[in-house]
Amino acid sequence: MGKARSERHIEESEAAAPAVASEKFAFVEGRNVSSQMKFALKILGAAAAALTLSACSSSSPTASNAATLALQLEFVRGTLHPAAEGIRWLKPRAAQQINRIEIYVLFAADTLARATARIAPGDSIFNVGLEVTPGEERRLVVEAWSDNVEVESVLEYRGVQAGLQIAAGAEQQVTVTLFPVPIPGRRVVMIAGSGSGAPGSPRNPVPIFLISADALRGLQLDVHAHVRGNPASLGLQPRGLVKDSNLPLQNLDSNLIDTTGMPTLRIVMFDDTGRTLPPLLEPLRLFDVDFQIETGITPGTLYRLWLSDFVVRDRNNSSLEVLSVDGEFLVQ
């Protein structure tokens, strides 16, 4: 994956990134001096998440049109569901495994700036500079991966932050969430978003997102919820769906298949005219799942939203594996 890069990553249509549970283990701070954007990244492994995330700063601005850009990266964790039986838990790459990062600044279809940083094995800090003209509606794309093909189950990550205004003399705090990149002909990424609601409220929508490098003819999945850290504690039930009428797959059905144990909503999405979902390398909002909150649930209770039991078929009816990402629901 790391050796076969292409510009397809920066040509996809823009989509809003979902809010999901993720693990922060990277921090970037840069200084823009006379339109020269400089970045320094410190990567912390998942086991070191409790350590202080200190900034690695370059020199202070000296020109009147200087600006400061502070960039924080969040690498999302996921659960791998092979096309065959079984699941496997995947964690973000450690610093010694992610050895290359690319940063793009885009405006519409134009690439205004691009920089590549190499991370030496065992190192956790790098510096990279690029020049970019200040302006509005800039789009920041960050990609990180390991190009060591001997690393098992190499994952590539990609994150996008759109609608940025890069201005001289202004300090900006930017967070970019990096999701695993799908593998053509092999893997898609399914993401449970986040939501909130009050005790007793019957309809609280939570979006479900898809990232796919393949055209898909249909999919099936189950949606569950339980109190984070306590699978036996329930009180949040998936009840129904709200679909996007603009999607090619117009047949969307759901059924509550478990009402005695953990409530489980099974969802099937396809199109009886044979249309397919096109490939999308940024999160596409497929539909919303409505959740009902039982009365008596204490405000502040945090639920884990998770997906399982996938069936995903590409345009040739081949089965694809799924990397699923959990979401969260906060009772307010």
C-alpha positions in Angstrom: 0.0 0.0 0.0 2.7 2.5 1.0 4.7 2.0 -2.2 1.8 2.3 -4.6 0.6 5.9 -3.9 -1.6 7.9 -6.3 -3.3 11.3 -6.6 -6.7 9.6 -6.3 -6.7 10.4 -2.6 -6.9 14.2 -3.1 -9.4 14.1 -6.0 -12.4 12.6 -4.1 -15.5 14.7 -3.4 -15.7 16.5 -0.1 -17.6 15.0 2.8 -18.0 15.9 6.5 -16.0 13.7 8.8 -18.1 12.0 11.5 -17.5 12.4 15.2 -16.4 9.1 16.6 -14.5 7.7 19.5 -10.8 7.9 18.7 -7.4 7.7 20.4 -5.2 10.8 20.5 -1.6 9.9 20.2 -0.2 12.6 18.0 0.3 16.3 18.3 1.7 18.7 15.8 2.5 22.4 16.2 3.8 24.6 13.4 4.8 28.2 12.9 4.1 30.1 9.6 6.8 32.6 9.1 6.4 34.6 5.9 3.9 32.0 4.5 6.4 29.2 5.4 4.4 26.5 7.3 6.6 24.4 9.5 5.3 21.3 11.4 6.8 19.1 14.1 5.0 15.9 15.1 5.4 13.8 18.3 3.7 10.4 18.1 2.7 8.6 21.3 1.9 4.9 21.2 -1.5 3.8 22.5 0.1 2.5 25.7 1.6 5.9 26.3 -1.7 7.8 26.0 -1.4 9.1 29.6 1.8 10.9 29.0 1.9 14.7 28.5 1.3 15.7 24.9 3.9 18.5 24.7 4.3 20.6 21.7 7.4 20.4 19.5 7.8 24.0 18.5 9.8 25.7 15.8 11.1 29.3 16.1 8.6 32.1 16.9 7.1 34.2 14.2 9.2 37.3 13.3 7.3 38.8 10.3 4.2 41.0 10.5 2.3 38.5 8.3 3.3 35.4 10.3 0.7 32.9 11.5 0.7 29.9 13.8 -0.9 26.6 12.9 -1.3 24.0 15.7 -2.5 20.6 14.3 -3.6 17.6 16.4 -4.0 14.2 14.8 -6.3 11.5 16.1 -5.9 8.0 14.8 -9.1 5.9 15.0 -9.1 2.4 16.3 -11.2 -0.3 14.7 -12.4 -4.0 14.8 -11.6 -6.1 11.7 -14.5 -8.4 10.5 -13.1 -10.7 7.8 -15.3 -11.9 5.0 -15.1 -15.3 6.7 -15.9 -16.0 10.3 -14.1 -14.4 13.1 -13.0 -10.9 14.2 -9.6 -9.3 15.1 -8.9 -6.1 17.0 -6.6 -3.6 15.3 -4.7 -0.8 17.0 -3.1 2.3 15.5 0.4 1.8 14.3 3.1 2.5 16.8 5.6 5.3 16.1 8.2 2.9 14.7 5.6 1.4 12.3 4.1 4.6 10.9 7.2 5.9 9.0 5.7 8.3 6.5 3.3 11.2 6.7 2.1 13.5 3.8 0.3 16.8 4.2 -1.7 18.5 1.4 -3.2 21.9 1.3 -5.9 22.1 -1.4 -8.2 24.8 -2.9 -11.0 23.3 -5.0 -9.3 21.0 -7.5 -5.9 22.6 -7.0 -3.1 21.4 -4.8 -1.6 24.5 -3.2 1.1 22.8 -1.2 2.3 19.3 -0.5 5.0 18.0 1.9 6.3 14.5 2.8 7.9 13.6 6.0 9.9 10.4 6.7 10.2 9.1 10.3 13.3 7.1 11.1 12.7 3.7 12.7 12.3 4.1 16.4 12.0 7.9 16.2 8.9 9.9 17.1 9.7 13.4 15.8 9.9 14.9 12.4 10.0 18.3 10.8 8.6 19.4 7.5 8.0 22.7 5.8 5.8 23.9 2.9 4.7 27.2 1.4 1.1 28.1 0.9 -0.8 31.2 0.0 -3.2 32.4 2.8 -6.9 32.3 1.8 -10.4 30.9 2.5 -11.9 27.5 1.9 -8.6 25.6 2.2 -8.8 21.8 2.6 -6.1 20.0 4.7 -5.4 16.4 3.9 -3.1 14.3 6.1 -2.1 10.7 5.3 0.0 8.4 7.4 1.2 4.9 6.7 4.0 2.3 6.9 5.6 1.4 3.7 7.3 -1.6 5.3 5.5 -4.4 3.4 6.6 -7.0 5.9 4.5 -5.5 8.7 1.4 -7.7 9.1 -1.9 -6.1 8.1 -0.4 -2.7 7.2 -2.9 0.0 7.7 -2.9 3.4 6.0 -4.7 6.3 7.6 -6.2 9.4 6.0 -7.9 12.5 7.5 -9.5 15.6 6.0 -10.3 19.0 7.4 -12.3 21.2 5.1 -13.3 24.9 5.1 -10.1 26.2 6.6 -9.2 29.8 6.5 -5.4 30.3 6.5 -4.7 33.9 7.4 -1.6 35.8 8.2 -1.4 36.9 11.8 -3.9 34.4 13.1 -3.4 31.3 15.3 -5.4 28.3 14.4 -6.1 25.1 16.3 -7.0 22.3 13.9 -7.9 18.7 14.7 -7.8 16.1 12.0 -9.3 12.6 12.6 -7.5 9.9 10.6 -9.5 6.9 9.5 -8.1 3.6 8.1 -8.1 3.7 4.3 -10.1 1.0 2.6 -8.4 -1.7 0.5 -9.7 -2.1 -3.1 -11.2 -5.5 -3.6 -10.7 -6.5 0.0 -11.9 -4.1 2.8 -14.4 -1.3 3.5 -14.6 0.9 6.6 -17.9 1.3 8.5 -18.2 4.0 11.1 -20.8 4.5 13.9 -21.2 8.2 14.5 -22.1 9.9 17.8 -25.3 11.3 19.3 -26.9 12.6 22.5 -30.4 12.9 24.0 -32.4 13.2 27.2 -33.9 10.3 29.2 -37.2 9.2 27.9 -36.8 10.8 24.4 -37.9 8.4 21.7 -36.0 9.6 18.6 -32.3 10.4 18.8 -30.5 10.1 15.4 -27.0 8.7 15.1 -25.3 8.6 11.6 -23.7 5.6 10.1 -20.8 6.2 7.6 -19.0 4.2 5.0 -15.6 4.5 3.3 -15.1 2.2 0.3 -12.7 1.9 -2.6 -15.2 -0.3 -4.4 -18.6 0.1 -5.9 -21.1 -1.8 -3.6 -24.3 -3.5 -4.6 -25.6 -4.1 -1.1 -24.7 -4.5 2.6 -26.1 -5.8 5.9 -25.1 -5.0 9.5 -26.3 -5.1 13.1 -26.3 -2.1 15.4 -26.0 -2.4 19.2 -25.6 -0.2 22.3 -24.5 -0.7 25.9 -23.0 1.5 28.7 -19.3 2.0 27.9 -17.3 -0.5 30.0 -20.3 -2.4 31.1 -21.9 -4.6 28.4 -24.6 -5.8 30.8 -25.9 -2.2 31.4 -28.5 -1.3 28.7 -31.2 1.4 28.4 -30.5 2.7 24.9 -32.3 1.0 22.1 -31.9 1.3 18.3 -35.5 1.6 17.0 -35.6 2.6 13.3 -33.9 4.3 10.3 -33.9 7.6 8.4 -32.4 7.2 4.9 -30.8 9.6 2.5 -33.0 9.8 -0.5 -30.1 10.8 -2.7 -28.2 7.6 -2.4 -28.3 5.1 -5.3 -29.2 2.2 -3.0 -32.9 3.0 -2.3 -34.0 -0.2 -0.6 -33.4 0.2 3.1 -35.0 -2.1 5.7 -34.5 -2.8 9.4 -35.8 -5.2 12.0 -35.3 -5.5 15.8 -34.0 -9.0 16.1 -33.3 -9.2 19.8 -35.7 -7.7 22.4 -35.0 -9.9 25.4 -31.2 -9.3 25.7 -29.1 -6.5 24.2 -31.4 -4.8 21.7 -30.1 -5.3 18.2 -31.2 -3.6 15.0 -30.5 -5.5 11.8 -30.2 -3.3 8.7 -30.2 -4.3 5.0 -29.4 -1.9 2.2 -29.6 -2.6 -1.5 -31.3 -1.5 -4.7 -33.7 -3.6 -6.7 -32.9 -1.8 -9.9 -29.3 -3.0 -9.8 -27.6 0.4 -9.0 -24.5 0.5 -6.9 -22.9 2.9 -4.4 -19.8 4.5 -6.0 -16.4 4.3 -4.4 -15.8 7.1 -1.8 -12.6 7.5 0.1 -14.0 10.0 2.5 -16.8 9.1 5.0 -20.2 8.9 3.3 -23.3 9.2 5.5 -25.5 6.2 4.6 -28.4 6.7 7.0 -29.3 7.6 10.6 -30.3 5.1 13.3 -32.9 6.4 15.7 -32.2 5.5 19.4 -34.8 5.5 22.2 -33.6 6.3 25.7 -35.4 4.7 28.6 -36.7 6.9 31.4 -34.6 6.8 34.5 -31.2 6.7 32.8 -28.8 9.1 34.6 -27.7 12.1 32.7 -24.0 11.8 31.9 -24.2 8.1 31.1 -22.0 7.3 28.1 -22.9 4.4 25.7 -20.8 2.5 23.3 -22.4 2.2 19.8 -21.0 -0.7 17.8 -21.6 -2.6 14.6 -21.3 -6.3 13.8 -22.4 -9.2 11.6 -21.6 -7.6 8.3 -22.3 -8.8 4.8 -20.9 -6.4 2.2 -21.0 -7.2 -1.6 -19.2 -5.4 -4.3 -20.5 -4.9 -7.9 -19.3 -8.5 -8.8 -21.1 -9.9 -5.7 -17.8 -10.7 -4.0 -17.8 -10.5 -0.2 -15.6 -7.8 1.4 -14.2 -7.6 4.9 -15.1 -4.7 7.2 -13.1 -2.6 9.5 -15.7 -1.2 12.0 -15.3 1.9 14.2 -17.3 2.4 17.3 -19.4 5.5 18.1 -20.6 7.1 21.4 -24.0 8.3 22.7 -24.2 10.7 25.7 -27.3 10.9 27.8 -27.8 14.6 28.7 
